[in-house]
Amino acid sequence: MKKTLYAIALMGLSMLVSPTQAQELLQRGRQCSTMDNLAAQLAADPAMAQRMAGIEAQTRTFETNPDQQRTGAVITIPVVVHVIYNTAAQNVSDAQINSQIAVLNEDFRNLNADGANVPSAFQGLRADVNVQFVLAKRSPTGTATTGITRKSTTRTSWGTDDAMKRASTGGTDAWPTNQYLNIWVCNLSGGVLGYAQFPGGAAATDGVVILTTGFGKGGSAVAPFNLGRTATHEVGHWLNLRHIWGDASCGNDFVADTPTQQTSNTGCPSFPKRTCGNTSSGDMFMNYMDYTDDRCMYMFSTGQSSRMNALFAAGGARASLVTSTGGTAPGGTTPTTPTYCASKGTNVTYEWIDLVQLGSINRASGKDAGYFNGTALSTTLPAGSSQTIFYSAAFASTAYTEYFKIYIDYNQDGDFIDAGELVASRAGSTAATQSSVFTVPATAKSGATRLRVVMSDNSATTSCNSYTYGETEDYTVNITGGLRTSASEKAALAEYKLFPNPTSDVLNLVLPADRDQSAVQVQVFDARGAELKQVRYDGSGMLNVSTLAPGLYTLRVTDGGEVVHQRFVKN
């Protein structure tokens, strides 16, 4: 626990405006220049200190009020990446930008595989921040966008004076900072990897700046800062996190569960490294807010998560992002797959998943640190089809009893709890390949959705658990021929009439005049997606449903050209 009282923390914040401390900050050389930038901003705008003190007060209220805590709700932040380049190498590719977004999502959702490397002393403090990021799909004017801007410049390098954030000084203007996270990628000078603006600063310059060679994976990224963690660190600042050592000898980062440490750590230290009397645990140098190499940063703490989440609560400095439409394509189409709960094992010493095979997904693997994000791998599953999935466990020595549970989010609502979405469940103590047969419901929603394979030695493990022994693997399946929500189907639905709805005995089905009645096939499915064979359509336009139990059903109409679904209620 930090011993510094909250009142002293606020007083420490106000001290940042002192000329002496500001000068010291500006004279320190470091890879991250966030505090240097803050000192310059405070000197130019004395009222900023008061705004930041207000944010601190709101943060403390949030941290001490359980009623304000979010429970599982995930904030999606639209991101615009401004690439400013002088050479072809500085013009980072879309793939490199996408890799950075992926790293941010893994790190802020606690889904990074290397999180298993966190020492046991801190494993229990690893936190899912419940924040995710998506490249903007809607521009400030409402048009479609890729979320990427590019600008060629004759300028060879940039300082930390925010010039890259203004078109008037050769850079690119920010998109509305109350609706987007702006990230500028450019060639920073002086060995600076990046810097960010804390909440409370000027709106026109709000955002994050990253060095071209420290951004994302592949392409221009150079070791030891080639795994995207510079952006994770700087976005942490943008969400109000301080350096873990508090930018002072045994300083204060305003977070209770991060051990006090003497100064920044660099490279990849050996654990434990004890400073400032933190003999029980040592420095949390694997925290994203230290200065270690990318490959040695693994975690945010629970306290850091709470501090960041305060910004999105009522009255929080970044609460406007909660309702931003920047991540939604024009017309209201959701641009990304739903947000799924975290699921992973914390120990793969003794057992792990070594095979998942379904259609064109065929992955044999070793240990994946408790979780593998295989959503880049996909296969196609026709609605109504029978499928066989193969899977197996591997063991270091003893073959323990393992519980496999396999899920598919058929209705694409971001969870696996709906009827029929647990497609396979099996227990056994064998390393042999096992298989399960399942039927894709005809009522499954068309499009890409999540396949989740969970293997645990605990029978109680479900689709959303942090459990001890075993692994979780996620993949993508593309449903075809299922329930659609496209504009074309909505138009088709308008041509089909189904009445009365609700009904107690008979449904009347009226087809468009240009349809061939003899080609029409009608099927009825229950809420689990199982077809009810006892209901038959005789071509007369009437469907007798009197034998059905009361409930919600789906009618599937196939006429050779269209596949249309309508739901009805049986009283």
C-alpha positions in Angstrom: 0.0 0.0 0.0 1.2 3.5 -0.7 1.6 5.4 2.5 1.0 8.8 1.0 -2.4 10.3 1.9 -4.7 11.4 -0.8 -4.5 15.0 0.4 -0.8 14.9 0.0 -1.2 13.4 -3.5 -3.2 16.3 -4.5 -0.7 18.7 -3.0 2.0 16.9 -4.9 0.1 17.5 -8.1 -0.2 21.2 -7.5 3.6 21.3 -6.9 4.1 20.5 -10.6 3.5 24.1 -11.4 6.6 25.2 -9.4 9.3 26.6 -11.6 12.0 24.5 -10.0 10.3 21.2 -10.5 9.2 22.1 -14.0 12.8 22.9 -14.9 14.0 19.6 -13.4 11.4 17.7 -15.4 12.4 19.5 -18.6 16.1 18.7 -18.0 15.6 15.0 -17.4 16.3 12.8 -20.5 14.0 9.8 -20.8 12.4 7.7 -23.5 8.9 8.9 -22.5 8.5 12.6 -22.5 5.0 12.7 -21.1 6.1 14.5 -17.9 8.2 16.9 -19.8 5.2 17.8 -22.0 3.1 18.1 -18.8 5.5 20.5 -17.3 5.5 22.7 -20.4 1.7 22.7 -20.5 1.4 23.6 -16.9 3.8 26.5 -17.4 1.8 27.8 -20.4 -1.6 27.2 -18.8 -1.7 27.6 -15.0 -5.4 26.7 -14.9 -4.6 23.2 -16.0 -3.3 22.3 -12.6 -6.8 23.1 -11.1 -8.5 21.0 -13.8 -6.2 18.1 -13.0 -6.8 18.5 -9.3 -10.6 18.2 -10.0 -10.0 15.1 -12.0 -8.0 13.6 -9.1 -10.9 14.4 -6.7 -13.4 12.7 -9.0 -11.0 9.7 -9.3 -10.8 9.4 -5.5 -14.6 9.5 -5.2 -14.9 6.8 -7.8 -12.4 4.6 -6.2 -14.1 4.8 -2.8 -17.7 4.4 -4.1 -18.4 0.8 -5.2 -21.7 1.8 -6.7 -19.9 3.6 -9.5 -17.8 0.6 -10.4 -18.5 -0.9 -13.8 -19.2 -4.6 -13.8 -18.0 -6.2 -17.1 -19.2 -3.3 -19.4 -16.5 -2.7 -21.9 -15.8 0.8 -23.3 -14.9 0.9 -27.0 -12.7 3.8 -27.9 -12.5 4.9 -31.6 -9.0 5.6 -32.7 -7.6 7.7 -35.5 -4.0 7.2 -36.5 -2.2 10.2 -38.1 0.8 9.0 -40.0 3.3 11.8 -40.8 6.2 10.6 -42.8 9.3 11.9 -44.6 10.5 8.6 -46.0 8.8 5.5 -47.3 9.9 3.6 -44.2 8.2 6.1 -41.9 4.9 5.6 -43.8 3.8 2.7 -41.6 1.5 0.2 -43.3 -2.1 -0.6 -42.5 -0.9 -4.0 -41.3 1.5 -2.4 -38.8 -1.3 -0.1 -37.6 -3.7 -3.0 -37.2 -1.0 -4.9 -35.2 -0.8 -1.9 -32.8 -4.6 -1.9 -32.3 -4.4 -5.6 -31.6 -1.7 -5.2 -29.0 -3.7 -2.4 -27.2 -6.7 -4.7 -27.1 -4.7 -7.6 -25.7 -2.9 -5.5 -23.1 -5.9 -3.5 -21.8 -8.2 -6.6 -21.7 -5.5 -8.7 -20.0 -5.4 -11.2 -22.8 -1.7 -10.9 -23.6 -0.1 -14.3 -23.6 3.1 -13.1 -21.9 1.0 -12.1 -18.9 1.7 -15.7 -17.7 5.3 -14.4 -17.0 4.1 -12.1 -14.2 5.7 -13.3 -11.0 3.3 -15.1 -8.6 3.6 -12.2 -6.1 1.7 -10.0 -8.6 -0.5 -12.5 -10.6 -3.5 -11.8 -8.5 -3.2 -8.0 -9.3 -3.3 -8.4 -13.1 -6.4 -6.5 -14.3 -8.7 -6.4 -17.3 -9.3 -2.7 -17.8 -12.5 -3.3 -19.7 -11.4 -0.9 -22.4 -10.9 -1.8 -26.0 -9.9 0.1 -29.2 -11.1 0.1 -32.8 -10.0 2.1 -35.8 -12.6 4.7 -36.4 -15.2 3.8 -39.0 -17.0 7.1 -39.0 -15.3 10.5 -39.6 -16.2 13.7 -37.7 -18.5 14.6 -40.7 -20.3 11.3 -40.6 -18.6 9.7 -43.7 -17.0 6.3 -43.8 -13.3 6.2 -42.9 -10.5 3.8 -42.3 -9.4 5.6 -39.2 -6.0 6.4 -40.8 -4.7 9.7 -42.2 -1.4 10.1 -44.0 0.6 13.2 -44.6 4.0 13.5 -46.4 6.3 16.1 -45.1 9.7 17.6 -45.8 10.4 17.8 -42.1 12.8 15.2 -41.0 12.0 15.0 -37.3 9.7 16.3 -34.6 10.2 17.5 -31.0 7.7 17.3 -28.2 6.1 20.7 -28.6 3.0 19.3 -30.3 3.8 20.7 -33.7 2.8 17.4 -35.3 -0.7 17.9 -33.9 -1.4 21.1 -35.9 -1.7 21.5 -39.7 -0.5 25.1 -39.3 2.9 23.8 -38.2 3.2 21.0 -40.7 1.3 18.3 -38.9 -2.2 17.0 -38.8 -5.1 18.5 -36.8 -6.7 16.3 -34.2 -10.1 14.9 -34.8 -12.6 15.9 -32.0 -10.8 14.6 -28.9 -14.0 14.1 -27.0 -15.0 11.4 -29.5 -11.7 9.9 -30.6 -8.3 8.8 -29.4 -5.8 10.6 -31.7 -2.5 8.9 -32.2 0.3 10.6 -34.2 3.0 8.4 -35.6 6.1 10.3 -36.7 9.9 10.5 -36.4 10.5 11.9 -33.0 13.9 13.4 -32.2 16.2 13.1 -29.1 15.7 9.4 -28.5 12.1 9.9 -27.4 9.8 6.9 -27.9 6.6 8.7 -27.3 4.6 11.0 -25.1 0.9 11.5 -24.2 -1.3 14.3 -22.8 -3.0 13.7 -19.5 -6.7 14.4 -19.0 -7.2 18.0 -18.3 -5.0 19.4 -21.0 -6.0 21.4 -24.1 -8.5 19.7 -26.3 -6.7 20.6 -29.5 -3.6 18.7 -28.6 -5.2 15.8 -26.7 -3.8 12.4 -27.7 -0.7 10.3 -28.0 2.5 10.6 -30.1 4.6 7.5 -30.9 8.0 7.2 -32.6 7.8 5.4 -36.0 10.2 2.7 -34.9 8.4 2.1 -31.7 4.9 1.6 -33.1 3.2 -1.7 -33.5 4.8 -4.9 -34.7 6.8 -5.6 -37.9 7.5 -3.0 -40.5 9.5 -0.1 -39.1 9.4 -1.3 -35.5 12.8 -1.9 -34.0 13.8 -4.0 -31.0 13.7 -3.8 -28.0 10.6 -1.6 -28.6 9.0 -3.7 -31.4 6.0 -5.3 -29.6 3.7 -2.3 -29.4 4.1 -1.6 -25.7 5.2 2.0 -26.2 1.6 2.8 -27.3 0.3 0.7 -24.3 2.4 2.8 -22.0 1.4 6.2 -23.6 -2.3 5.3 -23.7 -1.9 4.5 -20.0 -0.8 8.1 -19.5 -3.7 9.4 -21.7 -6.0 7.5 -19.3 -4.4 9.2 -16.3 -1.7 6.7 -15.2 1.6 8.0 -13.8 5.0 6.4 -14.1 5.1 3.6 -11.6 7.9 5.2 -9.6 6.0 8.5 -9.3 8.7 10.4 -11.2 10.7 10.9 -7.9 12.9 8.8 -5.7 10.5 6.4 -4.0 7.7 8.6 -5.4 3.9 8.2 -5.6 2.0 7.1 -8.7 -1.4 7.7 -7.0 -2.2 3.9 -7.1 -2.5 1.9 -3.9 -1.5 -1.6 -5.1 1.7 -0.8 -7.0 4.8 -1.1 -4.7 6.8 2.0 -4.2 10.1 1.8 -6.1 13.1 4.1 -6.3 13.2 5.0 -9.9 12.5 3.6 -13.4 13.7 0.2 -14.5 15.2 -0.5 -17.9 16.0 -3.6 -19.9 14.7 -6.8 -18.4 15.5 -7.0 -14.7 15.6 -10.2 -12.7 12.8 -10.7 -10.1 12.8 -9.8 -7.3 14.4 -6.3 -7.4 13.8 -4.6 -4.1 14.0 -0.9 -3.6 12.3 1.6 -1.2 11.7 -1.0 1.4 9.3 -3.1 -0.8 10.8 -6.3 0.6 7.6 -8.3 0.5 7.2 -8.1 -3.3 9.9 -6.0 -5.0 9.5 -3.6 -7.8 6.6 -4.2 -10.2 9.0 -3.6 -13.1 6.9 -5.7 -15.5 4.1 -3.1 -15.3 3.4 -1.2 -18.5 4.1 2.1 -16.7 7.7 1.3 -16.0 10.6 1.8 -18.6 11.4 -1.9 -19.2 11.8 -3.3 -22.7 8.6 -4.3 -24.6 9.2 -8.0 -24.1 9.3 -7.5 -20.3 6.1 -5.5 -19.9 3.1 -7.7 -19.1 0.4 -6.0 -16.8 -1.8 -3.3 -15.5 -2.8 -3.6 -11.8 -6.3 -3.6 -10.3 -5.6 -0.2 -8.8 -4.5 1.2 -12.2 -7.6 -0.2 -13.8 -9.8 1.5 -11.3 -8.0 4.8 -11.9 -8.5 4.6 -15.6 -12.1 3.6 -15.3 -12.9 6.6 -13.2 -12.5 8.7 -16.4 -15.6 7.0 -17.9 -17.9 7.4 -14.9 -20.4 10.1 -14.6 -18.5 13.4 -14.4 -15.3 11.7 -15.6 -12.9 13.5 -17.9 -13.3 11.1 -20.8 -16.9 10.1 -20.2 -17.9 11.4 -23.6 -16.1 8.6 -25.3 -18.6 6.1 -23.9 -21.2 7.3 -26.3 -18.9 8.1 -29.3 -20.2 6.9 -32.6 -16.8 7.2 -34.2 -16.3 3.4 -34.1 -19.6 2.7 -35.9 -19.8 2.8 -39.7 -22.3 5.2 -41.3 -25.8 3.7 -41.3 -25.3 2.2 -37.9 -23.5 -1.0 -39.0 -21.3 -2.3 -36.2 -17.8 -2.5 -37.6 -16.3 -5.1 -35.4 -17.2 -8.4 -33.7 -18.8 -8.1 -30.3 -16.7 -7.8 -27.2 -16.2 -11.2 -25.5 -15.4 -11.9 -21.8 -11.9 -13.0 -20.9 -11.2 -16.6 -20.4 -7.8 -18.2 -19.7 -5.9 -20.6 -17.6 -3.1 -19.3 -15.3 -1.0 -22.5 -15.3 0.0 -24.7 -18.3 2.7 -26.6 -16.5 0.9 -29.9 -16.6 -1.7 -29.7 -19.4 -2.7 -27.7 -22.4 -4.7 -27.8 -25.7 -2.6 -29.1 -28.5 -5.2 -29.6 -31.3 -8.3 -27.8 -32.6 -9.7 -28.9 -35.9 -12.9 -27.7 -37.5 -13.3 -27.4 -41.2 -10.4 -25.3 -42.5 -9.2 -24.5 -38.9 -6.5 -27.1 -38.2 -4.1 -26.0 -35.5 -1.7 -28.2 -33.6 0.2 -26.3 -30.9 2.2 -26.4 -27.8 1.6 -24.3 -24.6 0.0 -20.9 -25.3 0.3 -19.4 -21.8 -3.3 -20.2 -21.0 -4.9 -18.3 -23.9 -4.5 -18.3 -27.7 -6.2 -15.6 -29.8 -6.8 -17.5 -33.1 -9.5 -15.3 -34.4 -7.4 -14.7 -37.5 -8.1 -18.4 -38.3 -11.6 -19.1 -39.7 -13.8 -21.7 -41.3 -17.2 -21.5 -43.0 -20.3 -23.3 -41.4 -23.5 -23.4 -43.3 -26.6 -22.9 -41.2 -28.4 -26.2 -40.6 -25.3 -28.2 -41.4 -23.8 -31.1 -39.3 -20.2 -30.5 -38.2 -17.5 -32.5 -36.5 -14.9 -30.7 -34.3 -11.7 -32.5 -33.3 -9.6 -31.5 -30.2 -7.1 -33.0 -27.8 -5.1 -32.3 -24.7 -1.4 -32.6 -24.1 0.2 -33.5 -20.8 3.6 -32.9 -19.3 3.4 -36.4 -17.6 0.3 -37.5 -15.8 -2.9 -37.5 -17.9 -5.4 -35.6 -15.7 -9.1 -35.5 -16.2 -9.9 -32.5 -18.4 -13.2 -30.9 -19.2 -13.6 -29.6 -22.7 -16.4 -27.1 -23.3 -16.8 -25.7 -26.8 -19.0 -22.7 -27.6 -20.2 -20.8 -30.7 -21.9 -17.4 -30.4 -24.6 -18.2 -32.9 -26.6 -15.0 -32.4 -23.4 -12.8 -32.3 -24.4 -11.0 -29.1 -21.0 -11.3 -27.4 -21.6 -14.1 -25.0 -22.0 -17.9 -25.0 -25.0 -18.3 -22.7 -27.8 -18.6 -25.1 -29.6 -21.9 -25.8 -27.6 -24.2 -28.0 -24.3 -22.2 -27.9 -22.6 -24.8 -25.8 -22.0 -27.1 -28.8 -19.9 -29.8 -27.1 -18.9 -30.9 -23.6 -16.7 -33.8 -22.8 -14.5 -35.0 -19.9 -11.7 -37.5 -20.0 -8.1 -38.3 -19.1 -6.6 -39.0 -22.5 -4.2 -37.3 -24.9 -5.9 -39.0 -27.8 -7.8 -36.9 -30.3 -11.5 -36.6 -29.4 -14.4 -35.5 -31.6 -17.9 -34.1 -31.1 -20.7 -33.7 -33.6 -23.0 -30.7 -33.6 -25.6 -29.1 -35.8 -25.4 -25.4 -36.7 -28.9 -24.0 -36.0 -30.8 -22.8 -39.1 -31.6 -19.7 -37.1 -27.9 -18.9 -36.5 -27.1 -15.3 -37.6 -25.1 -15.1 -40.8 -21.6 -13.6 -40.7 -18.4 -14.0 -38.7 -18.7 -15.0 -35.0 -16.6 -16.5 -32.2 -15.7 -20.1 -31.6 -14.3 -20.7 -28.1 -12.6 -23.9 -26.9 -12.1 -24.2 -23.1 -10.1 -27.0 -21.5 -9.9 -27.0 -17.7 -9.3 -29.6 -15.0 -12.3 -28.0 -13.1 -15.7 -29.1 -14.2 -17.2 -25.8 -13.0 -15.2 -23.7 -15.5 -17.5 -21.9 -18.0 -17.0 -19.7 -21.0 -15.9 -16.7 -18.9 -13.4 -17.7 -16.2 -9.9 -17.1 -15.1 -9.2 -20.6 -13.9 -6.0 -22.4 -12.8 -5.0 -25.4 -15.0 -5.7 -25.5 -18.7 -6.2 -23.3 -21.7 -8.7 -21.3 -23.8 -8.5 -20.9 -27.5 -10.6 -18.6 -29.6 -11.3 -18.8 -33.4 -13.7 -17.4 -36.0 -16.4 -19.2 -37.8 -18.4 -17.7 -40.7 -22.1 -18.7 -40.7 -23.7 -18.8 -44.2 -27.3 -19.1 -45.1 -28.5 -18.2 -41.7 -30.6 -15.4 -40.2 -29.6 -12.1 -41.9 -30.0 -8.5 -40.9 -28.9 -6.9 -44.2 -30.9 -4.2 -46.0 -31.7 -6.8 -48.7 -33.3 -9.1 -46.2 -35.2 -6.4 -44.5 -36.7 -5.5 -47.9 -37.5 -9.2 -48.5 -39.2 -9.4 -45.2 -41.4 -6.5 -46.1 -42.8 -8.7 -49.0 -43.7 -11.6 -46.8 -46.7 -11.5 -44.5 -47.1 -13.7 -41.4 -50.3 -13.4 -39.3 -51.8 -13.5 -36.8 -48.7 -13.1 -34.6 -49.0 -14.1 -31.8 -51.2 -17.1 -32.7 -52.8 -20.0 -30.9 -53.3 -22.5 -33.7 -52.8 -21.3 -37.3 -50.4 -19.0 -39.1 -51.2 -17.5 -42.5 -48.2 -17.1 -44.7 -48.5 -14.8 -47.7 -45.7 -14.8 -50.2 -44.8 -12.2 -52.8 -46.8 -12.6 -56.1 -43.8 -13.4 -58.1 -42.8 -16.4 -56.0 -43.4 -20.0 -57.2 -45.6 -21.6 -54.5 -44.4 -25.1 -55.5 -40.8 -24.2 -54.7 -41.5 -22.9 -51.2 -40.2 -24.8 -48.2 -41.1 -23.8 -44.6 -39.3 -25.0 -41.5 -40.0 -24.1 -37.8 -37.3 -24.0 -35.2 -37.5 -23.6 -31.4 -35.3 -21.3 -29.3 -32.5 -23.8 -29.2 -32.4 -23.9 -33.0 -33.8 -27.4 -33.2 -36.2 -28.1 -36.1 -39.7 -29.2 -35.2 -40.6 -31.8 -37.8 -44.2 -32.1 -36.6 -45.0 -28.8 -38.2 -45.5 -29.1 -42.0 -46.4 -26.6 -44.7 -48.8 -27.9 -47.4 -48.5 -25.0 -49.8 -51.9 -23.6 -49.1 -50.5 -20.6 -47.2 -51.7 -22.0 -43.8 -49.4 -23.4 -41.2 -50.9 -25.4 -38.3 -48.9 -24.8 -35.1 -51.5 -25.9 -32.6 -49.3 -28.8 -31.4 -46.5 -26.5 -30.4 -45.9 -25.6 -26.8 -46.3 -21.9 -25.9 -43.1 -20.0 -26.7 -41.0 -18.1 -29.2 -40.2 -19.8 -32.5 -38.5 -19.0 -35.8 -40.0 -19.6 -39.2 -37.6 -20.2 -42.1 -38.9 -19.7 -45.6 -36.9 -20.9 -48.6 -38.3 -20.3 -52.1 -35.3 -21.1 -54.3 -34.1 -17.5 -54.4 -34.6 -16.1 -50.9 -34.0 -17.4 -47.4 -36.1 -15.4 -45.0 -36.6 -15.8 -41.3 -39.5 -14.5 -39.2 -40.1 -15.0 -35.5 -43.5 -15.7 -34.1 -45.1 -16.3 -30.7 -47.3 -19.4 -29.9 -49.8 -18.6 -27.2 
